[in-house]
Amino acid sequence: MTHTTPDSWTRANRHWKDRFWAWGARRMVRPMLSLPTPWVVHRAVFEAAGRARFKAQGVEIKALPADLGPGLSLSPPHPQRRIVWVHGGGFTVGSPRCYAAPLSQLAVLANAKIYAPKYRLAPEHPFPAGVDDVLHFADRAWDADAHLGSLSLMGDSAGGGLALVVLAHWLAQNRRPHRVALASPATWLDPDRAVPPAKDLLFPLSILRRIGRDYGAGADPNDPRLSPRFADFANPPPTLIHCALGEYLEEDTDLIAARLADCGGDVTVEKAPKAPHVWHFMGASSPLAMDALGRMADFAKADP
């Protein structure tokens, strides 16, 4: 297992746009997330922010086939591989549609057809509704467009945790994806856990505990489908994990990296200082995001 900070991610090499987004996360978004705002309001804001991003030209975006369930596919003209991306949003907000911009950029960078499933959200649909939806999708997605080549599994934040549940599910069926790439995965959903001090630019601790309560809904936090840090991963594929240095979910990254390594996986962890949680979401409006998406794309394109 290796831990690195790419040179292009260091603060000294940071573009002014990335400094601006970090400032906005800390000074504007974080205070808003500290308020007891209804989830429906958070959803509307998150959707609007996501849909305002620039999409890559030439990428076909359409609904997933009915047999795969709700969600989107994003494809460049001549894809040579496949990627499943499970979107984040704290299990309470988000959709494939609001992730279409960064995923369209990833589709071009990786020359891959991307499948982004839609799953039910808490608190209306607490655990295990989202897990059930994603696993239902996973059982059908493995063979989808198999002629396109290798299949990699990716996800961010809450979706990173759900992607890890999919990984454990696939490995138990002797289905080993080509690569796994995650951005700040949520891997331990215990609202009462002790959390190390953090300098999170985006999240106040209060909203993370609220997510844990509303999504977990009293379920056993040691259930591996809720907290995949406790899952079994038989012969996991090479895995790349990104997180922001000092964010609250940095511990989740370290825990799952250690777990995958203990299961025999080759794990690389890359941490960005002075970056907001899942900066990848900024897509083409952030050089740091495009660099991170490019590193995920290169990882997916690597030989077995």
Buried (B, 14 or more C-beta within 10 A) or exposed (E): BEEEBBEBBEEEEBBEBBEEBBEBBBEEBBEEBEEEEEBEEBBEBBBEEBBEBEBBEEBEBEEBEEEBBBBBBBBBEEBEBBBBBBBBBBBBBBBBBBBBBBBBBBBBBBBBBBBBBBBBBBBEBBBBBBBBBBBBBBBBBBEBBEEBBBBBBBBBBBBBBBBBBBBBBBBEEEBBBBBBBBBBBBBBBBBEEEBEEBEBBBBBEEBBBBBBBBBBBEBEBEBBBBBBBBBEBEEBBBBBBBBBBBBBBBBBBBBBBBBBBEBEBEBBBBBBBBBBBBBBBBBBBBBBBBBBBBBBBEBBBEEE
